């Protein structure tokens, strides 16, 4: 990836302000890009854009290729004549507080269905041709995904592994009647994917006009209840009845004394090897349509992964199993060339993980919050950085700087203030300054830290499944004063385009 000095902001689109209960791909996204440009930033980092499943987590999506329909902007549909202004009149009861996913789903989906009906009846030839071309160009994943989502609706959202056995096992004779029975539902899911991609790619294009690149996230694993797992069961460690044998997670760590039990199915790397990792190649290619730079979550799983027997209540009783990550990345390089990848190398990092990362020249991540809870040898302290890394004040899994500092041990608080030559009132600004001044070629700050918010603004608490992914910014947060402050630091520490 391009290693010129740069910086940016981490903010998922759901966290943008807006009138309808959730951030969308409408004017607030364009306004945020304008804010990035005013702040002299080069990067916008987001979380996975897929359709969320369990606990509304973007890391547990129904598909590794589809987009999240909840992000579709309704005002754009009014401008395109697919909705009427009066259709949105009753939505002014939404406030600008945290996302209430259940209410957003119940409100938005009937309106998207209404938009599809209007499209059928009134869209022009060019618009309908555009939709048709989208379905043809994305047929590889779209056909299976839309059938999968339609079947989930038909069976009251039951996961695929609880469907009748012939459907669970994807018997053609069992599936055939549903293509006809659910044809309207299938068409609807194709249509809303079309709307999502049309809106997202307009945002990506606008970002490029402002010389801003988008960092997107690929989770290492897919969700158990996903079309990926249902369609490609041979690629995962399932038994003969398509039940998981082992599932993913991590051992006890910084976030949890019992580890994190994610429950994702684990790959059969021997099977992936046989066709030269085609599934992974196609996954990377589809994500390069959405993003400019790819951050691969839980990169350490490409060196060795933590396998937990299915049915365990915690991740404690797992074991490390080696993974042929080097062979995979050699194949990616062979087929796709040198593509910009960030390795999320957090957690239990051993020499084999570092060797894999460094053999492909991939930048790893440095989290400033992790720097002040151990000895001087801590690799997260900026004086130990190398240039080829990405420094973060924190990530979506961390508390905010203000929240973290407030609950830190007294000796750690003292060390932080001494290291920064700071005061508690200036802790957020000085963390930002520390990241921007470091030798790391890229520096990223979550929007919550830029706004100096407390733990009420935390995005996610790993190991929990409630009250996550809900935080939203306010329109007033993106002020000229804040943009000028960030621009000043960005110029001061040489992170603007060509040092300007």
N, C-alpha and C positions, 0 to 999 in steps of 0.2 A: 504494500500500500504506500501511498504518498507519505513521506516522512518529514515534509516541511512542518515547521512549528504551526500548530493550529489549536483551536479550542472550540467548545460548543456546550450545548445544554441538553440534559436528559429530561424529556417530558413526553409521556405517552399521549397520543391524541385524545383518549378518554378523559384526560385531566385538563383539557382545554375548557375555557368557559363557554357558555352558550345558553340558549333559551329552553332547551328541551331535555334537560336532565343528564346529559352526557356530552362530552366533547365530540365534535364531528369533523368531517372533512370539508367543512364550509368556510365561511369568511374568517372565523377565528383561527383556523389553520393558516390562512394566508396572512392574517395580521401577526401571527406568531413568527412567521418567516420574515416579515418586515421588521419585527423586534430583533430577531437574530442579526439581520443585516445592519440595523442601527447600532447594535452592540458590537459590531465587527467580528461576529462569529462565523466560522466556516462549516460548522457541523450541527446537525440536529439528530440526537440519538433517541430512538423509540424502542418499545418492547415488541414482541411478536404481534403481528396484525391479524392473526387468525381468528375464526369464530370460537368464542370461549365456551367451555363446557363447565366442568366441575368447579364450583366455588368462584366462577367468573375469572379464573386465572388465565392470562394470556400464555402461560406455559402448559396449559392443559386444553389444547384446541381440538376441535372435531376434525380438523384437516391441517396438514402441513403446507397446503398450497392455496387454500381459499382465504378470502378476506372476511372481516367481521362486519356483518350487515348493520350492527348497532351504530357503526361509525358513519353510515350514509347520512348526508345532510339533507334535511327535508326542504329547506328554503331553496336549494338548488332545484329540487324536483318541482317546486312551484314555478320557478323561472322557466323551466323546460316544458311547462304545461301539463305535467304529469299529476300534479296536485293543485287544488285551489286554495287560495289564502284562507278561506273559511274552514277548510279541513284542519287547519292548524290553530284555529281560534280557541279551542278548548284546552290548549296545552300551556297556557300562560300561568297555570297553577304550579308548574315546576319552578323550584328556586335554583340558586346557583351553588347549592351545597353538594355534599358527597353524592356519588352516583348510586341511585337505587335501581339496580339492574333489573329486578323483577318488574318494577313499574315501567321502566323504559321499554322492556320487551313487550309488555302488554299493550303499550301505547303505540309503539313504532310499527310492529308487524302488520296490524290492520291497515295502516296508512301505506305501507309498502305494497300490500296486496291491491289496494285501491290504485296506486301508481301503475302497477302492472296492467290492470284493466284499462286504464287510460291509454297506456302505451299500445295495447292491442287495438284499441278503437281509433286512436287519433295520430299515432306517430307517423312521420313521413317515411318515404321509401329509404332515404339515406340513413335515417336513424335505425330503421329495422334492419337494413343491410349491415350496419355497424354491429348490432346485437348478434346477427347471424354469424358474422365473421369472428366475433368473440367466442361463440360457442364452438366453432370449428377449430380455432387456434388453440383452445384450451381443453379440447375433448379428452386428452389423456387423463386428466384428473377430474374434470367437471362432470362427466357422465356418472362415475362411481360416487362422487361426493353428493350430487343432487338426489340420487336414488337413496343413498344412506340417510340423508337428512329427512327425506320424505318418509322413509320407513320408521325413523325415530318418532316423527310426528304421529304416524299411524298407530304406533304402539306406545303412545303416551310417554314419549321420551325415554323409554327403557333402553339401557345400553345394549349393543348388538349381541353381547355374549349371554344375554337373557332372552333373546328371541327364540322362537321355535327352532329346533335343531336344523331342519333343512335350510332355513334362512341364515342361521348362524354359520352353517357350513357352506353357504353360497351355492346351493344346488340350483342349476339353471332352471329346472322344471318348477322349483318353488319360487324363484325370482320372476319368472316370465310374466305371470298374471299381474304383478305389481307395477310393471312398466306402464300398463294400460290403466289400471285402477288408480294409480297415483300420478298420472301424466300431468295434471294441472299443478300439483305440488312440485313436481320435478321442474316444470317450466318456471314456476315462481322462484325456485332457488337458483336457477340459471340466471334469471332476470336480475335478482338482487346482487349476484356476484358481478354481473355486468355493470350495475350501478356503482358498486364499490370500486372496481378497478378503474372505471372511467373517472371517478372523483379523485381517487388516490394518485393516479398517474398525472392528473392536472396539477396536483399539489407538488409532486416530485419535479415536474417540469418548471413550475414557478420557483421552486427552491434553486434549481440549476440556473435560472435567469439571474438570481441574486448571488450566484457563486457559493451556494451552500449545498453540501452533500449530506445524504441521509445514512446514518448508521442503523441497521436493522438487526434483529436478534433471531437466531435459529436455535431453538432448544435442542440439546443432544437427542433427547427421546421424544417420541410421539405419545399422546395419551392412549391409555388402554381403550377407552370408548372413543375411537376415532376411525374414520374411513381408512386411514393408512393401515391400522392394525387389522381391521375386518377384511380388507382386500388382499393384504400381503402377509397373511398369517405364516407363510413358509419362511419369511424373513425374521420371525421372532421366536423366542423360546416358549412355544406353546406345546401342550401335549396333544394326543390324537383327537381329543374333543375340543381343541382350540381354547383351552384354559391355560393361563400362565403357569409356568413352572417356577420361575423366579421373576422378581420385579426390581425396579431401580430405586436408588436412594443414595444416601451418604452416611458414613458412620458418625458417631458423636463428634460434634464440632463446636465452633464458636457460638452457633445459634441454638444448639439443642444437645442436652446430655444423653438423649436416647437416639441421636441421629435424626435424619429426615427420611421418612418412608414416603416416597413419591408414588409408588404403585405403577409406574410405567413399564410396559413390556420391554424386555431386553433383546437385542439383536442376536441373530445367528450369524456371526461374522464369517463362518465357513461358507454359508450359503451366499452371502453378499459377495464374497471373494470370487465365486464361480462365474458371475457375469460382470466382473470388473467393477463392482460397486455401482452398478447402473442406477439403482434407486437413489443413492446419495448424490450422484452426479446430477440427476434430474432435479433433485431437491435444491441443490445449490443453484442450478440454472434458473429455476422458477423464482427463487428469492432474489437473484440479481436483477430481475425485472422490477421488483419492489424497492430495492435498496441499492445504494452505491457501495457501501462497505458492510460486510457481514461480521457480526460478533457471534461466535459459536459458544453457547452457554454450556457450562460444565465440560470444558475442553479436556480436563484430566481423564474423563471417561474414554478418551481415545488411546490412552496408554494402558489403563486398567480401570475396570468398572466395579462398583460395589453391587453384588448380587444378593438379594434377600429372598429366602424361600417364600413363595406365595402363601398368604394366610397369616404371616407374622404380624404382630401388632405394632412393633417398633422396628427400626433399622439396625438394632444392635447386633443381631445374629446373622449378619451378612458376611461375605468374604470377597476379597479382591480377585478378579479374574483378568488376565492379560488380554489386550486388544490389539489388533494389527493396524493401529492408527497410521503408522508410517507408510504402509502400503496404500492405504486409502488416500492419503494426501499426495502421494506420488501420482496416483491415478487422476486425482483432481487437477494437479498441475499439468499432467500429460494432455488431458482433454480440454481444459479450460484456460490453461496458461497461468500466469501469475495474477491471481485475483486478490483483492484487498480483504484480508481476514484478520479479525482480532480474536486472540485466544483468551477466553475467560478462565484464567488459571488460578482460581481461588479454591480454598479448601485444603485438603490434605495433599500437598504437592511434594512429590518425590523426584528423584533425579531423572527417572525415565520420562516424566511429564516435561521437565525442563529441556531434556535432550530432544524430545519430539518437537516442542515449540521452537527451539532454537535452530534445529536442522532445516526448518522451512522459513526461518527469519520472521516468524510471526510475533507481533508485539503482544506482551502480556499486560495484565492490569495491576495497578498499585492503588490501594484504597487507604487514604490518609487516616481514616478512623481506626484501621488496624495497626497503625504505626506506634501507638502510645500505650500499649498494654503489655510490653515485654522489654527486652534488653536493647542495648545500643546497636546490637547486630541485626536488628529487625530490618528486613528487606523493604518494608513499606515506608521507612524514613527517607525523606527526599535526598539526603546526602549519600544514600546508597543506591540511588536510581541509576539506570543506564538510559540512554536516549531512546532506545527502541521499546517504549512502553507507553501505556495510556494511564494517566493519573486521574483518579476520581476523588472528590471529597467524600463521597459515599455512593452507593448504588440503590436500586429500587428495593433491595433486600435489607438495607441498613436503616437504622433510625436516622433522623435528620441530625446535622451537626449540633444544633442547639439541644435537641432531645438527648443525644448521646452524651454530650458534655454534662448535662444536668444529672445524669445517673452514673457517671464514671466514678471510680474509686478516687478518694482524696489524693493519693499519691500520683495517680495518672493525671488528674486535673492539674496538679502542680507542675508535673513534667511537661504537659502540653503548653501551659502558659509560659514556662521558662523557655522552652524550645522556640516558641513563636515570639517571645518578648511581647506578650499580649495581655489583655485583660478579658474578663468574662464577657463584657459588653461588646468586645470587638472580635470574639472568637470566630464567628462566621466569616467576616470579611478577611480575617487573617488566614483562615484555612483556604479561602479562595485565592488569596495572594500567594500562599505557599504552593498551591497546585500550579498556578499560572507562571510562577517564577522558576519552577523546577526545570531540569534538563529534559524531562519527558517530552517527546515530540508532540504529544496530544494531551490536552487537559479537558476534562468534562465535569460540569457541576449539575447536579439535579436542581430543577427549578425551585424546589422547597428550600434548598440551602442558599440559593441566591436571594430568596425572599426572607431568609433568616427565621424560618418557622420552627415550631417545636414539634414534639412527637405526635401531636394531633394530626400532622400532615404526613405521617409515615405512609408509604405506599404499600408495603407488604411486610408481614412478620413471618419468616419461614417457619414451617412446622404447624401453622394455624390455617384454618379454612374459613374464618369469618372476619368481616370488617376489613378486608384487604381490597386493593385495586380501586378504591373509591374516591381518593382525593382529587379535588378539582381546584384549579386556580380561578381567580376573579379577573374580570376584564381590567380592572384598575391596577392589577399587579404588573402589567407590562408597560410601565411608565417610562417617559423619556428620561427621567432622573436616573432610574435603574439602568437603562440602556447606556447612558453616558458614563455611569460608574464602571460598568463592565467593559465598555469600549476603552476607557482610560487604562485599565489594568491590561487589557489585551494589547494595546499599542505599547505600553510601558515594557511589557515582557516579550515583545516581538512575535506575537501570535497572529498578526493580521496578514492579509495577502501581501507577499513580497515585503514583509516588514513594515508596511505603511499603516 
